[in-house]
Amino acid sequence: MSTWVDEELLNDAFNEGLGLLERARAFVGTGNAALAPADATPLDRIRLARDMSRVTSMATCCMGLLLLYRAVADGQMDRDEMQDESRRLLAEVGANLPDPATPHPHVPQLERLINDGHHLFARLERLQNLFDTGGGGLRLS
């Protein structure tokens, strides 16, 4: 592996991202995402659909970024050439993160997915700092 990367951090983030994506897919695939109790308000249903879409998009972007990091770490791609793409993907992940303060009282599984997405984003920011500096320290700006 390349010297820029903390291999354990990358592997942990990769496994966490893959797990999040699989859980989001399972949540949607079982029909749970469409189920809301009869007393759910129309706004609750809209928030559920919006945030589930955002979690799925965020998890997919995470995996794209993690695959980029892994390819660079394995020497398949040049780190300097991938700087702009990695930053763009990280920004896309951040833009897709649902607000954890948005209530989903009928769907605690979605709240867990959202919170886990924020945790993964923090790991990705650490990896991006390593990526930007070549492993030579955290970038302050």
C-alpha distance (Angstrom), angle and dihedral (degrees) to the residues before:
residue distance angle dihedral
M1 . . .
S2 3.77 . .
T3 3.80 121.1 .
W4 3.81 94.4 -120.2
V5 3.75 94.2 70.1
D6 3.76 135.5 77.1
E7 3.82 95.2 -139.3
E8 3.80 94.2 -156.8
L9 3.81 92.3 50.6
L10 3.82 90.8 48.9
N11 3.80 93.6 47.7
D12 3.81 92.6 46.0
A13 3.81 91.8 48.3
F14 3.82 91.0 46.8
N15 3.80 92.1 51.7
E16 3.79 91.5 44.3
G17 3.82 91.7 49.1
L18 3.77 93.2 47.7
G19 3.79 90.6 48.0
L20 3.80 91.7 50.0
L21 3.80 91.5 49.3
E22 3.81 91.7 48.5
R23 3.82 92.3 48.4
A24 3.81 91.4 48.4
R25 3.81 90.5 49.3
A26 3.81 91.3 48.3
F27 3.80 90.8 48.4
V28 3.80 91.6 53.3
G29 3.82 94.5 37.0
T30 3.79 95.1 55.6
G31 3.78 91.3 53.2
N32 3.80 92.9 -113.8
A33 3.79 91.1 123.6
A34 3.79 91.0 62.7
L35 3.77 95.1 45.3
A36 3.74 117.9 94.6
P37 3.77 124.3 155.9
A38 3.77 118.8 -99.0
D39 3.80 90.7 -107.2
A40 3.82 93.0 57.3
T41 3.78 111.7 117.8
P42 3.79 121.4 -123.4
L43 3.83 87.5 -110.4
D44 3.82 90.1 54.5
R45 3.81 89.4 52.6
I46 3.81 92.4 48.5
R47 3.82 91.7 48.6
L48 3.78 90.4 49.0
A49 3.81 93.3 52.2
R50 3.81 93.3 43.2
D51 3.78 96.2 47.6
M52 3.80 94.3 43.3
S53 3.80 88.7 53.5
R54 3.80 90.2 48.8
V55 3.82 93.3 48.7
T56 3.80 90.8 50.9
S57 3.82 92.3 48.0
M58 3.79 91.9 45.6
A59 3.81 92.7 50.2
T60 3.81 91.4 48.6
C61 3.82 91.8 50.4
C62 3.82 89.5 47.8
M63 3.76 90.7 56.5
G64 3.80 91.4 48.6
L65 3.80 90.5 52.8
L66 3.80 92.8 44.9
L67 3.80 90.8 50.3
L68 3.82 88.8 51.4
Y69 3.82 90.7 51.0
R70 3.78 91.0 48.0
A71 3.82 93.1 48.9
V72 3.82 90.5 51.1
A73 3.80 92.0 45.4
D74 3.81 89.7 51.3
G75 3.82 91.4 50.3
Q76 3.81 95.4 -111.8
M77 3.82 93.5 117.9
D78 3.81 134.4 28.6
R79 3.82 114.4 -107.0
D80 3.82 94.3 -146.0
E81 3.80 92.2 51.5
M82 3.81 91.7 50.0
Q83 3.83 97.8 50.7
D84 3.80 96.3 99.0
E85 3.80 93.4 43.5
S86 3.80 93.2 49.2
R87 3.82 91.5 50.2
R88 3.80 91.0 47.6
L89 3.80 91.7 51.5
L90 3.81 92.2 46.8
A91 3.81 90.1 51.0
E92 3.80 89.5 50.1
V93 3.80 90.6 51.6
G94 3.81 90.0 51.3
A95 3.80 92.9 46.7
N96 3.80 90.7 53.8
L97 3.80 96.2 50.0
P98 3.80 109.6 114.4
D99 3.78 117.1 -133.9
P100 3.83 107.0 -96.5
A101 3.81 89.0 -148.1
T102 3.82 91.5 65.4
P103 3.78 104.5 104.5
H104 3.79 121.5 -125.2
P105 3.80 99.9 177.2
H106 3.80 93.6 166.5
V107 3.80 96.6 47.6
P108 3.81 114.6 46.5
Q109 3.83 89.6 166.5
L110 3.81 89.1 66.2
E111 3.79 91.3 49.9
R112 3.83 88.8 54.0
L113 3.81 91.1 49.3
I114 3.82 90.5 50.7
N115 3.81 93.3 48.4
D116 3.79 91.3 46.7
G117 3.82 89.0 50.1
H118 3.80 90.4 56.0
H119 3.80 90.7 49.5
L120 3.81 90.6 51.1
F121 3.81 91.1 47.9
A122 3.82 89.5 57.1
R123 3.82 89.0 54.2
L124 3.80 90.5 48.8
E125 3.79 90.9 52.2
R126 3.82 89.2 54.2
L127 3.80 90.9 48.7
Q128 3.81 90.9 48.2
N129 3.80 90.4 52.7
L130 3.80 89.2 53.2
F131 3.80 89.9 45.4
D132 3.82 93.0 50.0
T133 3.80 94.1 48.6
G134 3.78 97.8 38.7
G135 3.78 88.7 -116.8
G136 3.78 91.1 -59.9
G137 3.78 97.5 120.1
L138 3.74 141.1 -55.1
R139 3.77 119.3 -56.9
L140 3.80 110.0 -125.4
S141 3.79 100.0 -156.9
